[in-house]
Amino acid sequence: MAETATSNNTNTEHKSSTQQPPSLSQSLTNAIKLVESSPSDATEALIALQTNVANASIFSTSDTLQDVSTSTLTLLSIEHHLGVSYLNASTTSSVTRKKKVLRALELFHYYLRQLEQLGVLEDEKTILKEYHDILDSEEDNDDNDSSNNHNRKKGIMMTGAQIRESKIQRFRLKKQTNEELQHLQALQDRRNRLGLDDGEDLDGYDDESLQRNLALKVLKCCALESLEEIYSCNKEMEMIDMAIEMEKRREEMERHRGGTGVADGKPSMALPPGMTFPPQNSRSNQPMEVTRVTQDPTTGQLQFKKEQIRSNVFKPSWNQPTMSLAELGDIERAQAIERSERQKVAEADAKFAPRRYDELVRDGMEDNADLVDASAKLDREWDSFKDENPRGSGNKMGDRGDRNF
């Protein structure tokens, strides 16, 4: 019996020492932390988490918001964070970037569509209206693709006023949602500090309702971010398509530049008999060159215009900086110190400069005998000047002349 009890205690200690696998919510929190710093690791973690949620059948198409438990509400944002991780991932070509952007768009649409089906956005008329406008624009875009392939993005264009109004509404709604989320988080911290039970209310929320409202606010913030990302992805897709077209043209020019085609050495296209591409280093492949030879009137040295043009062809038209910001800061600091020293010397000299006696009394310098003597001389000169030039002895010719003018 003692041996059996000992073995049971050993098994219990072994089970308690074994680390339990993290929950789905904790795995989501850990993956979100990697979205900005390590997008590739975040993508792998979120894809694995998405698979686990699908295998566990946590959500179904017939569920409503009341059917989803509070602990699994945050798992609805997996697709949103996965789309953000796809956008943050680095790529080496425009084609790869296009695939990632398209995949991110699919995930953002799936996330918003899932929230709409569950009724999470039932009270958010602004978000639903904007999302439906995006869907209508994409439907118009598909119609334009079938009727006119050259006008691919016509259906998604909006006026400047509409774009500005949409951004303002999203900004205000996002600010309001963040403030409400911060208020709920402050209530949660307050509950933890007070050590309240789950059933006790605080500002009208028990623990269950507080956690549920927190999760819903997080989903709402993610919905607003998904809308912004959809707009950004649509704009980026236009630039990616242009970049792919430019890359195709560049490859076409490179393939036809030599005679052998692409880098594998195979001919790029069949040529008629007797016709060949000019060699790559041929003069016919280079632009026409003009050399203008002039003579400097001062030194008599010959000047070649072609060399000057080639040397300055990539030179900017504006003057370049001659020093760094740090060097400029050191110079200005030295000049400021020098000005400060000069100002101190000037103030010291002005302090002992002779002036009227009442000014000496005002400055507290009446005890300096030399300065008092110099100031007395200055006062006598001023009194002599006033005696020689009494008040009102200026121009007396103002009364002469015709008074009618």
PADODO-485047 format. One record per residue: x, y, z of N, C-alpha, C in turn. Coordinates in steps of 0.2 Angstrom, whole numbers, padded with zeros to 4 digits, always signed. Layout:
# residues N
XYZXYZXYZ
...
# end
This chain:
# residues 405
+0004-0006+0000+0000+0000+0000+0004+0006+0000
+0010+0006+0004+0014+0012+0004+0018+0013-0003
+0019+0007-0006+0022+0008-0013+0017+0011-0018
+0011+0009-0017+0006+0011-0022+0005+0019-0021
+0005+0021-0014+0004+0028-0013+0010+0032-0015
+0016+0029-0015+0022+0033-0017+0021+0033-0025
+0019+0028-0028+0019+0028-0036+0014+0033-0038
+0008+0034-0034+0003+0038-0036+0005+0046-0035
+0009+0047-0030+0011+0053-0028+0016+0055-0034
+0020+0050-0036+0025+0052-0041+0022+0054-0048
+0017+0050-0049+0013+0051-0056+0010+0058-0055
+0007+0060-0049+0004+0066-0049+0009+0072-0050
+0015+0071-0046+0020+0076-0047+0022+0077-0054
+0023+0071-0058+0025+0071-0065+0020+0075-0069
+0013+0074-0068+0008+0077-0072+0008+0084-0071
+0009+0086-0064+0009+0093-0063+0015+0097-0066
+0021+0093-0066+0027+0097-0069+0026+0097-0076
+0022+0093-0080+0022+0093-0087+0018+0100-0089
+0021+0103-0094+0018+0110-0096+0012+0108-0100
+0006+0111-0099+0000+0111-0103+0001+0115-0109
-0002+0112-0115-0001+0116-0121-0005+0123-0120
-0003+0128-0123-0007+0134-0123-0014+0134-0126
-0018+0138-0123-0025+0138-0126-0025+0141-0133
-0031+0141-0137-0031+0144-0143-0031+0152-0143
-0034+0154-0137-0034+0162-0137-0026+0164-0135
-0023+0160-0131-0016+0162-0129-0012+0161-0135
-0013+0156-0139-0009+0155-0146-0010+0161-0150
-0016+0164-0151-0018+0169-0155-0014+0176-0152
-0014+0177-0146-0011+0182-0143-0003+0182-0144
+0000+0176-0144+0007+0175-0145+0008+0177-0153
+0004+0174-0157+0005+0176-0164+0004+0183-0166
-0001+0186-0163-0002+0194-0165+0005+0198-0163
+0008+0196-0158+0014+0199-0156+0020+0198-0161
+0019+0193-0166+0024+0192-0171+0023+0195-0177
+0017+0198-0178+0014+0201-0184+0019+0206-0187
+0021+0211-0183+0025+0216-0185+0033+0214-0185
+0035+0211-0180+0042+0209-0179+0044+0204-0184
+0040+0198-0184+0042+0193-0188+0036+0190-0192
+0034+0193-0198+0028+0191-0201+0028+0184-0204
+0034+0181-0206+0034+0174-0208+0032+0169-0202
+0035+0170-0196+0033+0166-0191+0026+0167-0189
+0023+0173-0189+0016+0175-0187+0012+0171-0192
+0014+0171-0199+0009+0168-0204+0009+0161-0202
+0014+0157-0201+0014+0150-0199+0010+0149-0193
+0011+0153-0188+0007+0152-0182+0000+0153-0183
-0002+0158-0187-0009+0159-0188-0013+0154-0193
-0009+0152-0197-0011+0146-0202-0013+0140-0198
-0008+0138-0193-0009+0132-0189-0015+0133-0184
-0015+0139-0182-0021+0141-0177-0028+0141-0181
-0028+0143-0187-0034+0143-0191-0036+0135-0193
-0031+0131-0194-0032+0124-0195-0035+0121-0189
-0032+0122-0183-0035+0120-0177-0042+0122-0175
-0044+0128-0177-0050+0131-0175-0055+0127-0180
-0053+0126-0186-0057+0123-0191-0058+0115-0189
-0053+0112-0187-0054+0105-0185-0058+0104-0179
-0058+0109-0174-0062+0109-0168-0069+0111-0169
-0071+0113-0175-0078+0115-0177-0081+0120-0172
-0077+0125-0170-0079+0130-0165-0085+0134-0168
-0084+0136-0175-0089+0141-0178-0092+0137-0183
-0099+0138-0185-0102+0135-0190-0106+0141-0194
-0108+0139-0200-0112+0144-0204-0119+0146-0201
-0122+0142-0197-0128+0143-0194-0128+0147-0187
-0122+0148-0185-0122+0151-0178-0124+0159-0179
-0126+0161-0173-0127+0168-0172-0122+0171-0167
-0123+0177-0165-0118+0180-0160-0120+0177-0153
-0126+0175-0152-0127+0172-0145-0125+0165-0145
-0124+0162-0150-0121+0155-0150-0114+0155-0149
-0110+0160-0150-0103+0160-0149-0101+0162-0142
-0097+0158-0139-0095+0159-0132-0090+0165-0131
-0090+0168-0126-0086+0173-0125-0078+0172-0125
-0076+0166-0123-0069+0164-0124-0067+0163-0131
-0071+0162-0135-0069+0160-0142-0071+0166-0147
-0073+0172-0144-0075+0177-0149-0069+0180-0152
-0063+0181-0148-0057+0184-0151-0054+0179-0157
-0056+0173-0157-0053+0169-0162-0056+0170-0169
-0062+0174-0169-0064+0177-0176-0060+0181-0179
-0055+0184-0176-0050+0189-0179-0044+0186-0182
-0044+0179-0182-0038+0176-0185-0037+0178-0192
-0042+0178-0196-0041+0180-0203-0039+0187-0204
-0041+0191-0200-0039+0198-0200-0031+0199-0199
-0029+0196-0194-0022+0196-0192-0017+0192-0197
-0020+0187-0200-0017+0183-0205-0016+0187-0211
-0021+0191-0213-0020+0196-0219-0015+0201-0218
-0015+0204-0212-0010+0209-0210-0003+0206-0211
-0002+0200-0208+0005+0197-0209+0007+0195-0216
+0002+0194-0220+0004+0193-0227+0006+0200-0230
+0003+0205-0228+0005+0212-0231+0012+0214-0228
+0013+0212-0222+0020+0214-0219+0025+0210-0221
+0024+0204-0225+0030+0200-0227+0033+0203-0232
+0040+0202-0232+0044+0205-0238+0044+0200-0244
+0044+0203-0250+0044+0199-0256+0050+0202-0260
+0052+0198-0265+0057+0199-0270+0055+0201-0277
+0049+0200-0279+0046+0202-0285+0039+0204-0285
+0037+0208-0290+0030+0210-0290+0025+0205-0291
+0027+0199-0294+0022+0194-0295+0021+0191-0288
+0026+0190-0284+0025+0187-0277+0021+0192-0273
+0022+0198-0273+0019+0203-0269+0011+0203-0271
+0010+0202-0278+0003+0202-0280-0001+0196-0277
+0003+0190-0277-0001+0185-0274-0002+0186-0266
+0002+0189-0263+0001+0190-0256-0004+0195-0254
-0004+0200-0259-0010+0205-0258-0016+0203-0259
-0017+0198-0265-0023+0195-0266-0026+0191-0261
-0021+0187-0258-0023+0183-0252-0025+0187-0246
-0022+0192-0245-0024+0197-0239-0031+0199-0241
-0032+0201-0247-0039+0204-0248-0044+0199-0247
-0043+0192-0249-0048+0187-0248-0049+0186-0240
-0044+0187-0236-0044+0186-0229-0048+0191-0226
-0047+0198-0228-0051+0203-0225-0058+0203-0227
-0060+0201-0233-0067+0200-0235-0070+0194-0231
-0066+0189-0230-0069+0183-0226-0070+0185-0219
-0066+0189-0216-0067+0192-0209-0073+0196-0209
-0074+0201-0213-0080+0205-0213-0086+0202-0215
-0086+0197-0219-0092+0193-0221-0094+0189-0215
-0089+0186-0211-0091+0182-0206-0094+0186-0200
-0091+0192-0199-0094+0196-0194-0101+0198-0196
-0102+0200-0202-0109+0201-0204-0114+0196-0203
-0112+0189-0205-0116+0184-0204-0118+0182-0197
-0113+0183-0193-0114+0182-0185-0118+0187-0182
-0119+0193-0185-0122+0199-0182-0118+0203-0178
-0111+0202-0178-0107+0207-0174-0108+0214-0176
-0109+0215-0182-0109+0222-0185-0116+0224-0186
-0121+0221-0183-0128+0223-0184-0129+0230-0182
-0126+0233-0176-0127+0239-0174-0123+0244-0177
-0118+0242-0181-0113+0247-0184-0115+0248-0191
-0120+0253-0192-0122+0254-0199-0117+0257-0203
-0112+0261-0201-0107+0264-0205-0102+0259-0208
-0100+0254-0204-0096+0249-0206-0099+0245-0211
-0105+0243-0210-0109+0239-0215-0110+0243-0222
-0112+0249-0221-0113+0253-0227-0107+0253-0231
-0101+0255-0228-0095+0255-0232-0093+0249-0235
-0094+0243-0231-0092+0237-0234-0096+0235-0240
-0103+0236-0239-0107+0235-0245-0105+0239-0251
-0103+0246-0250-0101+0250-0255-0095+0247-0259
-0090+0244-0255-0084+0241-0258-0087+0235-0262
-0091+0231-0259-0094+0225-0263-0097+0227-0270
-0101+0232-0269-0104+0235-0276-0099+0237-0281
-0094+0241-0278-0088+0243-0282-0085+0237-0286
-0084+0232-0282-0080+0226-0285-0085+0223-0290
-0091+0223-0289-0096+0220-0294-0096+0224-0300
-0096+0231-0300-0095+0235-0306-0089+0234-0309
-0083+0233-0305-0077+0232-0308-0077+0225-0312
-0080+0220-0310-0080+0214-0314-0084+0215-0320
-0090+0219-0320-0093+0220-0326-0089+0224-0331
-0085+0229-0328-0081+0232-0333-0075+0228-0336
-0073+0223-0332-0068+0219-0335-0071+0214-0340
-0077+0212-0340-0080+0208-0345-0081+0213-0351
-0083+0219-0350-0085+0223-0356-0079+0227-0359
-0074+0229-0355-0069+0233-0357-0063+0231-0353
-0058+0228-0356-0052+0225-0352-0047+0231-0351
-0048+0236-0354-0043+0242-0353-0045+0246-0348
-0051+0246-0345-0053+0250-0340-0054+0246-0334
-0049+0243-0331-0050+0238-0326-0052+0240-0319
-0050+0246-0317-0052+0249-0311-0057+0255-0311
-0061+0255-0316-0066+0260-0317-0071+0260-0311
-0073+0254-0309-0079+0254-0305-0077+0255-0297
-0071+0255-0296-0069+0256-0289-0066+0264-0288
-0067+0268-0293-0065+0275-0292-0070+0279-0288
-0068+0283-0284-0072+0288-0280-0069+0295-0281
-0074+0300-0280-0072+0307-0280-0067+0308-0274
-0064+0314-0275-0060+0316-0269-0064+0318-0263
-0070+0321-0264-0074+0322-0258-0077+0316-0255
-0078+0311-0259-0081+0304-0256-0075+0301-0252
-0069+0301-0255-0063+0298-0251-0062+0301-0245
-0062+0308-0245-0061+0312-0239-0066+0311-0234
-0072+0311-0236-0078+0309-0231-0077+0302-0228
-0076+0297-0232-0075+0291-0229-0069+0290-0224
-0064+0293-0226-0058+0293-0221-0060+0296-0214
-0063+0302-0215-0065+0306-0209-0070+0301-0205
-0075+0298-0208-0080+0294-0204-0076+0288-0201
-0071+0285-0204-0068+0279-0201-0063+0282-0196
-0060+0287-0196-0056+0290-0191-0060+0291-0185
-0065+0295-0185-0069+0296-0180-0072+0290-0176
-0074+0285-0180-0077+0279-0177-0072+0275-0174
-0066+0275-0177-0060+0271-0174-0058+0275-0168
-0058+0281-0167-0056+0285-0161-0061+0283-0156
-0067+0283-0157-0073+0282-0152-0072+0275-0150
-0071+0270-0154-0070+0263-0152-0064+0262-0148
-0059+0265-0149-0053+0265-0145-0054+0267-0138
-0057+0273-0138-0059+0276-0131-0063+0271-0127
-0068+0268-0130-0073+0263-0127-0069+0257-0125
-0064+0255-0129-0060+0249-0127-0055+0251-0121
-0052+0257-0121-0048+0259-0116-0052+0259-0109
-0058+0261-0110-0063+0262-0104-0064+0255-0101
-0066+0250-0105-0067+0243-0103-0061+0240-0100
-0055+0241-0103-0049+0239-0101-0047+0242-0094
-0049+0248-0093-0048+0251-0086-0052+0248-0081
-0059+0246-0083-0063+0243-0078-0061+0236-0077
-0058+0232-0082-0055+0226-0080-0049+0226-0075
-0045+0231-0076-0039+0232-0072-0042+0234-0065
-0047+0237-0064-0050+0239-0058-0053+0233-0054
-0056+0229-0058-0059+0223-0055-0053+0218-0052
-0048+0218-0056-0042+0214-0054-0039+0217-0048
-0038+0223-0047-0036+0226-0041-0040+0225-0035
-0047+0226-0036-0051+0225-0031-0052+0218-0029
-0051+0213-0033-0052+0206-0032-0059+0204-0031
-0063+0207-0036-0070+0205-0036-0071+0198-0039
-0077+0195-0036-0079+0189-0039-0082+0190-0046
-0083+0184-0050-0085+0185-0057-0092+0187-0057
-0096+0186-0052-0103+0188-0052-0104+0195-0049
-0100+0198-0046-0100+0205-0044-0100+0210-0049
-0105+0215-0049-0105+0220-0054-0101+0226-0052
-0098+0229-0057-0094+0235-0057-0096+0240-0063
-0099+0245-0061-0101+0250-0066-0106+0246-0071
-0110+0242-0069-0115+0238-0073-0112+0232-0077
-0106+0230-0075-0103+0225-0079-0101+0219-0074
-0103+0213-0075-0100+0208-0071-0094+0205-0076
-0090+0200-0073-0084+0198-0077-0086+0195-0084
-0091+0191-0084-0093+0189-0091-0095+0194-0096
-0099+0199-0094-0101+0204-0099-0096+0209-0100
-0091+0210-0096-0085+0214-0097-0081+0211-0102
-0079+0204-0101-0075+0201-0106-0078+0201-0113
-0085+0200-0113-0088+0199-0120-0088+0206-0123
-0089+0211-0120-0089+0218-0123-0082+0220-0125
-0077+0218-0121-0070+0219-0123-0069+0215-0130
-0071+0209-0130-0070+0205-0136-0073+0208-0142
-0079+0211-0141-0083+0214-0147-0080+0220-0149
-0077+0224-0144-0074+0230-0146-0068+0229-0150
-0064+0224-0148-0058+0222-0152-0060+0220-0159
-0065+0216-0160-0067+0214-0167-0070+0220-0171
-0073+0225-0168-0075+0231-0171-0069+0235-0174
-0063+0235-0169-0057+0239-0171-0054+0235-0177
-0054+0228-0177-0051+0225-0183-0055+0225-0189
-0062+0226-0188-0066+0227-0194-0064+0234-0198
-0063+0239-0194-0061+0246-0196-0054+0245-0200
-0050+0242-0197-0043+0241-0200-0044+0237-0206
-0048+0232-0206-0049+0228-0212-0051+0232-0218
-0056+0237-0217-0059+0241-0222-0053+0246-0225
-0049+0248-0220-0043+0253-0222-0038+0249-0227
-0037+0242-0224-0032+0238-0228-0035+0236-0235
-0042+0235-0236-0045+0234-0242-0044+0240-0247
-0045+0246-0245-0044+0252-0249-0036+0252-0251
-0032+0251-0246-0025+0251-0247-0022+0246-0252
-0025+0240-0251-0023+0234-0256-0026+0236-0263
-0032+0239-0264-0034+0240-0271-0030+0245-0274
-0027+0250-0270-0023+0255-0273-0016+0252-0275
-0014+0247-0270-0007+0244-0272-0008+0239-0278
-0013+0236-0279-0014+0232-0284-0013+0235-0291
-0016+0242-0291-0015+0245-0297-0007+0247-0299
-0003+0248-0294+0004+0249-0294+0007+0243-0296
+0005+0237-0293+0008+0231-0294+0007+0229-0301
+0001+0230-0304+0000+0228-0311+0004+0232-0316
+0005+0239-0314+0009+0243-0318+0017+0240-0318
+0019+0239-0312+0026+0236-0311+0027+0230-0315
+0022+0225-0315+0022+0219-0319+0023+0220-0326
+0019+0225-0328+0019+0227-0336+0026+0229-0337
+0028+0234-0333+0035+0236-0335+0040+0231-0334
+0040+0226-0330+0045+0221-0330+0044+0216-0336
+0038+0215-0338+0037+0211-0344+0040+0215-0350
+0039+0221-0351+0042+0225-0356+0050+0225-0356
+0053+0225-0350+0060+0225-0349+0063+0219-0351
+0059+0213-0349+0062+0207-0351+0061+0206-0358
+0056+0208-0361+0055+0208-0369+0061+0211-0372
+0063+0217-0370+0068+0221-0373+0075+0218-0371
+0076+0215-0365+0082+0211-0364+0083+0205-0368
+0077+0202-0370+0077+0196-0374+0079+0197-0381
+0076+0203-0383+0078+0205-0390+0084+0209-0391
+0087+0210-0386+0093+0215-0387+0099+0210-0389
+0100+0204-0387+0106+0200-0389+0103+0196-0395
+0107+0191-0397+0104+0186-0402+0102+0180-0399
+0104+0179-0393+0103+0172-0390+0097+0172-0386
+0093+0177-0385+0087+0177-0381+0088+0178-0373
+0085+0173-0369+0085+0174-0362+0092+0171-0360
+0093+0171-0353+0099+0169-0350+0101+0162-0351
+0096+0158-0353+0097+0151-0354+0101+0149-0360
+0101+0154-0365+0105+0153-0371+0101+0151-0377
+0095+0150-0376+0090+0147-0381+0088+0153-0385
+0087+0152-0392+0084+0158-0396+0077+0160-0393
+0076+0167-0393+0070+0169-0391+0065+0169-0396
+0066+0170-0402+0061+0169-0407+0064+0167-0414
+0061+0165-0418+0063+0162-0425+0064+0168-0430
+0069+0169-0433+0071+0174-0438+0070+0172-0445
+0069+0176-0450+0069+0174-0457+0076+0172-0459
+0077+0168-0464+0083+0166-0466+0087+0172-0468
+0094+0172-0466+0098+0178-0468+0098+0184-0464
+0093+0184-0459+0092+0189-0454+0094+0188-0447
+0099+0192-0444+0101+0190-0438+0101+0197-0434
+0101+0196-0427+0101+0202-0423+0108+0205-0423
+0109+0211-0422+0116+0214-0422+0119+0212-0415
+0125+0212-0415+0129+0210-0408+0127+0215-0403
+0128+0213-0397+0126+0217-0391+0130+0223-0390
+0136+0223-0392+0141+0228-0391+0142+0232-0398
+0137+0231-0403+0137+0235-0409+0136+0242-0408
+0139+0246-0412+0137+0254-0412+0130+0255-0414
+0127+0251-0418+0120+0252-0419+0115+0252-0414
+0117+0248-0408+0113+0248-0402+0114+0254-0398
+0119+0258-0399+0120+0264-0395+0117+0270-0398
+0115+0275-0394+0113+0281-0396+0118+0285-0400
+0115+0290-0404+0120+0294-0408+0124+0299-0403
+0130+0300-0404+0135+0304-0400+0137+0310-0404
+0137+0316-0401+0139+0322-0404+0145+0325-0400
+0150+0326-0403+0156+0329-0399+0157+0336-0402
+0157+0341-0397+0158+0348-0399+0164+0350-0396
+0169+0352-0400+0176+0354-0398+0176+0362-0398
+0177+0365-0392+0178+0372-0392+0184+0374-0388
+0186+0380-0389+0192+0382-0385+0191+0388-0380
+0194+0387-0374+0193+0391-0369+0196+0398-0371
+0193+0404-0371+0196+0410-0373+0201+0412-0368
+0201+0410-0362+0206+0412-0357+0212+0408-0357
+0211+0402-0356+0217+0397-0356+0219+0394-0363
+0215+0395-0368+0216+0392-0374+0216+0384-0374
+0213+0381-0369+0213+0374-0369+0206+0371-0372
+0207+0366-0376+0201+0363-0380+0197+0360-0375
+0190+0361-0376+0185+0358-0372+0181+0353-0376
+0179+0348-0373+0175+0343-0377+0168+0343-0373
+0163+0345-0377+0156+0345-0374+0153+0338-0372
+0155+0333-0376+0152+0327-0375+0155+0324-0368
+0161+0325-0366+0163+0323-0360+0160+0327-0354
+0159+0333-0355+0156+0337-0350+0148+0335-0349
+0145+0333-0354+0138+0331-0353+0137+0324-0350
+0142+0320-0352+0142+0313-0349+0144+0314-0341
+0148+0318-0340+0150+0318-0332+0145+0322-0328
+0140+0326-0331+0135+0330-0327+0128+0327-0329
+0127+0321-0332+0121+0319-0334+0116+0317-0328
+0119+0315-0323+0116+0313-0317+0116+0318-0312
+0119+0323-0313+0120+0329-0308+0113+0332-0307
+0111+0333-0301+0105+0336-0299+0105+0344-0301
+0100+0347-0303+0099+0354-0305+0100+0359-0299
+0099+0356-0293+0100+0361-0287+0107+0360-0284
+0109+0364-0280+0115+0364-0276+0115+0359-0271
+0120+0355-0271+0120+0349-0266+0123+0352-0259
+0121+0349-0253+0124+0351-0247+0132+0350-0247
+0135+0355-0244+0142+0354-0243+0144+0352-0236
+0140+0351-0232+0141+0348-0225+0135+0344-0222
+0137+0341-0217+0131+0337-0214+0128+0341-0209
+0122+0339-0206+0118+0342-0201+0122+0343-0195
+0126+0338-0193+0130+0338-0187+0135+0344-0188
+0139+0344-0193+0144+0349-0194+0140+0356-0194
+0135+0357-0197+0131+0363-0197+0129+0365-0190
+0127+0360-0186+0125+0361-0179+0131+0364-0175
+0137+0361-0176+0143+0363-0173+0145+0370-0174
+0144+0372-0181+0146+0378-0183+0141+0383-0179
+0135+0382-0180+0130+0387-0177+0131+0387-0169
+0133+0382-0166+0134+0382-0159+0140+0386-0157
+0145+0385-0161+0151+0389-0160+0150+0397-0161
+0146+0398-0166+0144+0405-0167+0140+0408-0162
+0135+0404-0159+0131+0406-0154+0135+0408-0147
+0140+0403-0146+0144+0404-0140+0148+0411-0141
+0151+0412-0147+0155+0418-0148+0150+0424-0147
+0144+0424-0150+0140+0430-0149+0138+0431-0142
+0137+0426-0138+0136+0427-0131+0141+0430-0127
+0148+0428-0129+0153+0431-0126+0154+0438-0128
+0153+0440-0134+0153+0447-0136+0148+0451-0132
+0142+0448-0132+0137+0452-0128+0139+0453-0121
+0142+0448-0118+0144+0449-0111+0149+0454-0110
+0154+0455-0115+0159+0460-0115+0156+0467-0116
+0151+0467-0121+0148+0473-0122+0144+0476-0116
+0141+0471-0113+0137+0473-0107+0141+0476-0101
+0147+0472-0100+0152+0474-0095+0155+0481-0097
+0157+0482-0103+0159+0489-0105+0154+0494-0104
+0148+0493-0106+0142+0498-0105+0141+0499-0098
+0142+0495-0093+0141+0496-0086+0146+0501-0083
+0152+0502-0086+0157+0507-0083+0157+0513-0088
+0153+0513-0093+0153+0519-0097+0150+0525-0094
+0153+0531-0095+0150+0537-0091+0143+0539-0094
+0139+0541-0089+0132+0543-0091+0130+0548-0086
+0124+0550-0087+0121+0555-0082+0121+0553-0075
+0121+0557-0070+0122+0555-0063+0115+0552-0061
+0109+0554-0063+0103+0550-0061+0103+0543-0064
+0106+0542-0069+0107+0535-0072+0112+0531-0067
+0117+0534-0065+0122+0531-0060+0118+0529-0054
+0114+0533-0051+0110+0532-0045+0105+0526-0046
+0102+0526-0052+0097+0521-0054+0101+0514-0054
+0107+0514-0057+0111+0508-0058+0115+0506-0052
+0115+0510-0046+0119+0509-0040+0126+0510-0041
+0128+0514-0046+0136+0515-0047+0138+0522-0044
+0134+0525-0040+0136+0532-0037+0142+0532-0033
+0145+0526-0031+0150+0525-0026+0157+0525-0030
+0157+0524-0037+0163+0524-0041+0165+0531-0042
+0171+0533-0039+0173+0540-0040+0175+0542-0047
+0178+0538-0050+0180+0539-0057+0174+0540-0062
+0170+0535-0061+0164+0536-0065+0159+0542-0063
+0159+0544-0057+0155+0550-0055+0159+0556-0058
+0165+0556-0058+0169+0562-0061+0167+0562-0069
+0168+0557-0072+0167+0557-0079+0159+0558-0081
+0155+0556-0076+0148+0558-0077+0146+0565-0076
+0150+0568-0071+0149+0575-0070+0151+0579-0076
+0157+0577-0079+0159+0581-0085+0154+0580-0090
+0151+0574-0091+0145+0573-0096+0139+0578-0094
+0138+0578-0088+0132+0583-0086+0133+0590-0087
+0140+0592-0086+0141+0599-0087+0141+0601-0095
+0143+0596-0099+0143+0597-0106+0135+0597-0108
+0131+0593-0105+0124+0593-0107+0121+0600-0105
+0123+0602-0099+0120+0609-0097+0122+0614-0101
+0128+0614-0103+0131+0620-0108+0127+0619-0114
+0126+0613-0117+0122+0613-0123+0115+0616-0123
+0112+0614-0117+0105+0617-0116+0105+0625-0115
+0111+0627-0112+0111+0635-0112+0112+0638-0118
+0116+0635-0123+0118+0638-0129+0112+0637-0134
+0108+0631-0133+0102+0630-0137+0096+0630-0133
+0093+0635-0131+0087+0635-0127+0081+0632-0130
+0076+0630-0126+0070+0627-0129+0066+0632-0133
+0064+0630-0139+0060+0634-0144+0064+0638-0148
+0071+0637-0149+0075+0642-0153+0077+0638-0159
+0072+0635-0162+0073+0631-0168+0071+0636-0174
+0068+0633-0179+0067+0636-0186+0061+0641-0184
+0063+0648-0186+0058+0653-0185+0055+0656-0191
+0056+0652-0197+0054+0655-0203+0047+0652-0205
+0044+0649-0200+0037+0646-0202+0032+0651-0204
+0032+0657-0201+0027+0662-0202+0028+0666-0208
+0033+0665-0212+0034+0669-0218+0031+0666-0224
+0030+0670-0229+0027+0667-0235+0019+0669-0235
+0016+0667-0241+0009+0668-0242+0005+0664-0237
+0001+0667-0233-0003+0663-0229-0009+0660-0232
-0010+0661-0238-0016+0658-0242-0014+0651-0244
-0008+0649-0243-0006+0642-0246-0004+0638-0240
# end
